[in-house]
Amino acid sequence: MRQVIIIGNGIAGITAARELRKGSDDKITVISSETDHFFSRTALMYIYMGHMTYAHTKPYEDHFWAKNRIGLLRAHVNRIDFEQKTLTTDNGTVLTYDVLVLALGSKPNRPGSLNTTLRGVQGLYGKPDLDQMEQLTTEGIRKAVVVGGGLIGIELCEMLLSRHIPVSFLVREASFWRSVLPEEESQLVTRHIRAHHVDLHLNTEVTDLHDDGHGRVGGVTTKAGNRLDAQFVGVSVGVSANIDWLRNGLLDVDKGILVDETLQTNLPNVWAIGDCVQHRNPPRSTNGAMRRPTEQIWYTGRIMGETVAKTLLGKPTVYNPGVFFNSAKFFDIEYQTYGDVPANLPDDGSLKTFYWEHPNGEIGLRINYRAEGGAITGMNALGIRQRQDVWTNWIEQSRPIQHVLEHLPQANFDPEFFRQYEAAILAKFNAENSGIGVKLKAKKGLFGLFA
């Protein structure tokens, strides 16, 4: 019986533990200093907004872990002796392992040029951040500022507004998330943010955080010299791997823990998964698109957990993230993306793009496809729910855009009686591509698969 220790109880670590238990009698111990039990990190904002309780975010009953012989230890690991295969926790406990899985997660970036140690300044990543925000925003907050765009930034804005706290959102780009979203989608979300009474400042950077004289933040100053009063400042400038305490040791690290194709580190019997990982040779999606060396995404963490478990069960497995996928919610607008949809098309003309937007300015669909042959490479959907399995298959099979548009209703995942937009989408494509004359050939959703 091996002693398997997993540090981190996020989606990557817990998936590894569960999959390993299904096929072995190893002694499995999961260590976390954040919470006693695994919970859905993406639901943190809904706890703050009163839509859920913490208990609602736990996918498994508390007795699940003992029943499945997965040990849980609430502790902080502050030292690992890789030569002796031991680790030491903050209370002095020393544990020995045969196999070590590092699922250390990430942490919010804190700009070194700003005094982010002031009370009332924080990011949003884990349960401790949520607890701290809950406390700080009940202390007579009159105004809040969120620094930095992206998904966490817009979540912070929505959370604060749910408590009737006016918020200014400071984004250094010309429109929201312009480094990720193409121009039209970025402008669509920018309009939507302002429609929800967010004081959005574009092309804006913060140069200073001010002390109110009592160790708490009292305001910010922008690069343009403008001062905004604030008793709470949410910092959303990305995340980085939670590995600083492992630097200058035997483990190879860079921006993350360096791993090979099977997620093994440079050390024997030591693996790394999830947000803390950096691939030495970045994988490719099943459609051939190159992935980034680091990806802090929920579903890739889950796949990494499954991958390392297979290898530890005697079936060496190469990490394969599949077709890229991500989703989010911008206030009332649901966002999905599949495949490769860069903010700007390459200059070589190898890709084309088709974009349709509803006249209401809050619903949009983009499809990227190859100039030669028309095979689709990616899509963005805003305000229209789409089926992941359908789009994944289309991208993996290199379906041409004409085929995709003809069968577009198959991907529609909106509830029954919701308005459908496929006819309008095809009308725009035909108007822009005379002589093709694409016509619908499928019914909505799964019914169309059997038509």
C-alpha positions in Angstrom: 0.0 0.0 0.0 1.5 3.3 -1.1 1.3 6.5 0.9 -0.1 9.0 -1.5 -0.2 12.6 -0.4 -2.0 15.3 -2.4 -1.4 18.9 -1.4 -4.4 21.0 -2.4 -8.2 20.2 -2.3 -9.2 22.1 -5.4 -10.7 20.4 -8.5 -7.4 19.0 -9.6 -6.3 17.5 -6.3 -9.8 16.1 -5.5 -10.2 14.6 -9.0 -6.9 12.8 -8.6 -7.8 11.5 -5.2 -11.2 10.2 -6.4 -9.9 8.6 -9.5 -7.0 7.0 -7.7 -9.3 5.5 -5.1 -11.5 3.9 -7.8 -8.6 1.7 -8.9 -6.3 1.2 -5.8 -6.1 0.6 -2.1 -3.4 3.2 -1.6 -3.6 5.3 1.5 -4.6 8.7 0.2 -4.3 11.9 2.2 -5.4 15.3 0.9 -3.9 18.3 2.7 -5.4 21.8 2.5 -5.1 24.9 4.7 -8.0 26.6 3.0 -11.1 24.6 3.9 -11.9 21.3 5.5 -13.8 20.0 2.4 -13.7 20.5 -1.3 -16.1 23.2 -2.6 -16.8 24.9 -5.9 -14.5 27.9 -6.1 -16.4 29.4 -9.0 -19.5 29.8 -6.7 -17.8 32.1 -4.3 -19.5 35.2 -5.7 -23.0 33.6 -5.2 -22.3 33.0 -1.6 -21.6 36.7 -1.1 -24.6 37.7 -3.1 -26.9 35.5 -1.0 -27.8 33.1 -3.8 -26.1 30.2 -2.1 -24.6 29.1 1.2 -21.2 27.6 1.6 -22.8 24.2 2.2 -24.5 24.4 -1.2 -21.1 24.7 -2.9 -19.8 21.3 -1.6 -20.5 18.6 -4.3 -20.1 15.8 -1.8 -21.6 15.2 1.7 -19.0 15.5 4.4 -19.2 11.8 5.2 -18.2 10.9 1.6 -14.5 11.2 2.3 -14.3 8.7 5.2 -16.6 6.3 3.4 -14.2 6.3 0.4 -11.1 6.2 2.6 -9.8 9.5 1.5 -8.1 11.2 4.4 -8.5 15.0 4.8 -6.0 17.0 6.8 -6.5 20.7 7.5 -3.0 22.1 7.7 -0.5 24.2 5.9 2.6 22.5 4.4 5.6 24.8 4.9 8.5 22.5 4.0 9.1 19.5 1.7 12.2 17.3 1.9 12.2 15.7 -1.5 15.2 13.5 -0.7 13.8 12.0 2.5 10.2 12.1 1.0 8.8 13.9 4.0 6.8 17.1 4.5 6.3 19.3 7.5 3.1 21.2 8.4 2.7 24.4 10.3 1.9 22.5 13.6 5.1 20.5 13.3 3.6 17.3 12.0 5.9 15.3 9.8 4.4 13.1 7.1 6.1 10.6 4.9 5.0 9.9 1.3 5.7 7.4 -1.5 3.9 9.5 -4.1 3.4 13.2 -3.9 0.9 15.2 -6.0 1.3 18.9 -5.9 -2.1 20.6 -6.6 -1.1 24.0 -5.1 -3.4 26.2 -7.1 -2.7 29.9 -7.7 -2.8 33.2 -5.9 -4.0 36.7 -7.0 -1.2 38.9 -8.3 -0.4 42.0 -6.1 1.3 44.8 -8.1 4.5 45.5 -6.3 4.3 49.2 -7.0 1.1 49.6 -5.0 0.7 49.5 -1.2 -1.6 46.4 -1.3 -1.0 45.8 2.4 -3.5 48.4 3.4 -6.7 47.1 5.1 -9.5 47.0 2.6 -7.3 46.0 -0.4 -7.6 42.4 -1.6 -8.1 40.0 -4.5 -10.7 37.2 -4.8 -9.4 33.6 -5.2 -10.4 31.4 -2.3 -12.6 31.0 0.7 -10.4 33.2 3.0 -10.7 36.0 0.4 -14.5 35.7 0.5 -14.6 35.7 4.3 -12.3 38.8 4.4 -14.5 40.6 1.8 -17.6 39.8 3.8 -16.0 41.4 6.8 -14.5 44.4 5.1 -17.6 45.5 3.2 -19.7 45.6 6.3 -17.5 48.3 7.8 -19.3 51.4 6.5 -18.1 51.2 2.9 -19.3 54.3 0.9 -17.4 53.6 -2.3 -15.4 50.8 -3.8 -12.9 50.6 -6.7 -11.9 47.5 -8.7 -8.5 47.6 -10.3 -8.0 45.4 -13.4 -10.4 43.8 -15.8 -11.0 40.2 -16.6 -13.4 37.7 -15.1 -12.6 38.3 -11.4 -12.8 42.0 -11.9 -16.3 41.9 -13.3 -17.4 39.4 -10.6 -16.1 41.8 -7.9 -18.2 44.6 -9.5 -21.4 42.5 -9.5 -20.8 41.3 -5.9 -20.3 44.9 -4.6 -23.3 46.2 -6.5 -25.4 43.4 -4.9 -24.7 45.1 -1.6 -25.6 48.6 -3.0 -22.0 49.7 -2.8 -21.1 52.1 -5.7 -18.1 50.8 -7.6 -15.6 52.3 -10.1 -14.1 49.7 -12.4 -10.6 50.8 -13.7 -9.4 48.9 -16.8 -6.2 49.8 -18.6 -7.5 48.6 -22.0 -9.6 50.5 -24.5 -12.6 48.2 -23.8 -13.3 45.4 -21.5 -11.0 42.3 -21.8 -9.7 43.5 -25.2 -6.6 41.4 -24.8 -8.8 38.3 -24.9 -12.0 39.2 -26.7 -12.3 40.4 -30.4 -13.3 44.0 -30.8 -17.1 43.4 -31.2 -17.5 41.1 -28.2 -15.4 43.4 -26.1 -17.5 46.4 -27.0 -20.7 44.4 -26.3 -19.6 43.5 -22.8 -18.3 47.1 -22.2 -21.8 48.5 -23.0 -23.4 45.9 -20.8 -21.1 46.7 -17.8 -22.1 50.4 -18.1 -25.8 49.5 -18.4 -25.5 48.0 -14.9 -24.4 51.3 -13.4 -20.7 50.5 -13.1 -18.5 53.6 -13.2 -16.2 52.1 -15.9 -12.9 53.9 -16.6 -11.1 52.7 -19.7 -7.5 53.3 -20.6 -6.9 53.8 -16.9 -4.0 52.6 -14.7 -3.6 53.1 -10.9 -0.4 54.6 -9.7 -1.1 54.9 -6.0 -3.3 53.6 -3.1 -3.8 56.0 -0.3 -3.8 55.4 3.4 -6.7 57.0 5.2 -4.5 57.7 8.2 -5.5 54.6 10.1 -4.0 51.9 8.0 -7.0 51.5 5.7 -7.3 52.4 2.1 -8.9 55.7 1.5 -8.6 56.1 -2.3 -6.6 55.6 -5.4 -4.9 57.9 -7.9 -4.8 57.1 -11.6 -2.0 57.7 -14.1 -3.9 60.7 -15.4 -3.7 62.2 -11.9 -7.4 61.7 -10.9 -8.2 60.6 -7.4 -11.1 58.4 -6.6 -12.2 57.9 -3.0 -12.7 54.3 -1.9 -12.8 52.3 1.4 -12.5 49.0 -0.4 -10.2 48.2 -3.4 -10.6 44.9 -5.2 -7.4 43.9 -7.1 -7.9 41.8 -10.3 -4.7 41.7 -12.2 -4.4 38.0 -12.9 -3.1 35.1 -10.9 0.2 33.3 -10.6 1.2 29.8 -9.4 1.3 29.4 -5.7 4.9 28.2 -5.7 7.2 30.9 -4.2 7.9 28.7 -1.2 9.3 26.0 -3.5 11.9 28.2 -5.3 15.6 27.6 -4.8 15.1 23.9 -4.1 15.4 20.6 -5.9 12.1 21.1 -7.8 12.3 22.7 -11.2 10.1 25.7 -11.3 9.7 28.8 -13.5 6.3 30.6 -13.7 4.9 27.3 -12.5 6.1 23.8 -11.6 7.7 22.4 -14.7 6.2 19.1 -15.8 6.6 16.7 -18.7 3.8 15.3 -21.0 2.5 13.0 -18.2 2.6 15.8 -15.6 5.6 14.4 -13.8 8.1 16.9 -12.3 11.9 16.5 -12.5 11.8 14.5 -9.3 10.8 10.8 -9.1 7.3 10.1 -7.7 6.4 13.8 -7.6 3.7 15.1 -9.9 2.0 18.5 -10.3 -1.5 19.3 -11.6 -3.8 22.3 -11.8 -3.1 26.0 -11.7 0.5 25.5 -10.4 1.6 23.7 -13.5 3.8 24.9 -16.3 4.3 22.6 -19.3 7.8 22.1 -20.6 6.3 21.3 -24.0 2.9 22.8 -24.2 0.2 20.4 -25.4 -1.9 20.8 -28.5 -5.7 20.7 -28.5 -7.2 17.8 -30.4 -7.8 20.2 -33.4 -4.0 21.0 -33.4 -4.1 24.4 -31.8 -1.1 25.1 -29.5 -2.0 25.6 -25.8 -0.4 28.0 -23.3 2.3 26.7 -21.0 0.1 27.7 -18.0 -3.7 27.6 -18.0 -5.6 28.4 -14.8 -9.0 26.9 -15.9 -11.3 24.6 -13.9 -11.8 22.0 -16.6 -8.1 21.6 -17.3 -7.5 21.0 -13.6 -10.0 18.3 -13.7 -8.5 16.6 -16.8 -5.0 16.8 -15.1 -6.4 15.1 -12.0 -7.8 12.3 -14.2 -4.5 12.0 -16.2 -2.2 11.7 -13.2 -4.5 9.1 -11.6 -4.4 6.9 -14.7 -0.6 7.1 -14.7 -0.4 6.3 -11.0 -2.7 3.3 -11.6 -0.1 1.8 -14.0 -1.4 3.3 -17.3 1.0 6.0 -18.3 -1.1 8.7 -19.8 -0.2 11.9 -21.8 -2.1 15.0 -20.8 -4.6 15.9 -23.5 -6.7 18.9 -22.7 -9.0 18.5 -25.8 -10.6 21.4 -27.5 -10.2 24.6 -25.6 -13.2 25.7 -23.6 -14.1 28.4 -21.2 -17.3 30.0 -19.9 -18.2 33.0 -17.8 -21.1 35.3 -16.9 -20.9 39.1 -17.4 -23.8 40.2 -15.3 -26.8 38.9 -17.3 -24.8 37.8 -20.4 -23.5 34.2 -20.5 -20.3 33.7 -22.4 -18.9 30.5 -24.0 -15.9 30.0 -26.1 -14.6 26.8 -27.9 -11.5 26.3 -29.9 -9.2 29.1 -30.9 -10.6 32.6 -31.0 -7.8 35.1 -30.7 -8.5 38.8 -30.0 -7.0 39.6 -33.4 -6.8 37.5 -36.5 -3.3 36.6 -37.8 -1.9 38.9 -40.4 -1.1 36.1 -42.8 -4.8 35.8 -43.9 -5.0 32.1 -42.9 -8.1 32.7 -40.9 -11.5 34.3 -41.6 -14.2 35.3 -39.2 -17.9 35.7 -39.3 -19.7 37.7 -36.6 -23.4 38.3 -36.0 -24.9 40.5 -33.4 -28.5 41.0 -32.4 -29.9 44.6 -32.8 -30.3 44.7 -29.0 -26.5 44.7 -28.7 -26.5 42.0 -26.0 -26.4 38.8 -28.1 -23.6 37.8 -30.4 -22.0 34.8 -32.2 -18.6 34.6 -33.8 -17.2 31.7 -35.8 -13.6 31.6 -37.0 -12.6 29.3 -39.9 -9.7 28.6 -42.2 -9.5 30.7 -45.4 -8.6 27.5 -47.3 -11.3 24.9 -47.0 -13.5 26.7 -44.5 -12.9 24.4 -41.6 -14.0 26.1 -38.3 -11.4 26.7 -35.7 -13.3 28.3 -32.9 -16.4 30.2 -31.7 -17.6 32.8 -29.2 -21.2 32.9 -28.0 -22.7 35.7 -25.9 -26.2 35.5 -24.7 -26.9 32.2 -26.6 -26.4 28.9 -24.8 -24.6 26.4 -26.9 -23.9 22.6 -26.5 -20.3 21.9 -25.7 -20.3 18.4 -27.2 -21.7 19.6 -30.6 -19.1 22.4 -31.0 -16.3 20.2 -29.8 -17.2 17.6 -32.4 -17.4 20.2 -35.1 -14.0 21.6 -34.3 -12.4 18.2 -33.9 -13.8 17.0 -37.2 -12.8 20.3 -39.0 -16.3 20.8 -40.2 -16.6 23.6 -42.8 -18.5 26.7 -41.8 -21.3 26.0 -44.3 -22.0 22.7 -42.6 -21.9 24.3 -39.2 -24.3 27.0 -40.2 -26.7 24.6 -41.9 -26.8 22.5 -38.7 -26.5 25.4 -36.2 -29.8 24.6 -34.4 -28.3 21.3 -33.2 -26.0 23.4 -30.9 -28.8 25.5 -29.4 -29.0 24.8 -25.7 -31.5 27.5 -24.7 -34.6 26.3 -22.9 -37.7 25.5 -24.9 -39.7 28.5 -26.1 -36.7 30.8 -26.0 -36.3 32.8 -29.1 -34.0 31.3 -31.8 -31.7 33.4 -33.9 -30.3 30.9 -36.4 -32.3 32.3 -39.3 -31.0 35.8 -38.7 -27.4 34.5 -38.4 -27.6 32.7 -41.7 -29.2 35.7 -43.4 -26.2 37.8 -42.4 -23.7 35.2 -43.5 -25.4 34.8 -46.9 -25.5 38.6 -47.3 -21.8 38.8 -46.8 -21.0 35.7 -48.9 -23.0 36.0 -52.1 -23.5 32.8 -54.1 -23.3 30.4 -51.2 -26.9 30.4 -50.1 -26.6 28.4 -46.8 -30.0 27.0 -45.6 -30.9 25.4 -42.3 -31.0 21.6 -42.5 -31.4 20.7 -38.8 -33.9 21.1 -35.9 -33.0 22.6 -32.5 -30.8 20.7 -30.1 -30.6 17.0 -29.8 -33.7 16.4 -31.8 -31.9 17.6 -34.9 -29.3 14.7 -34.5 -32.0 12.2 -35.3 -33.9 14.1 -38.0 
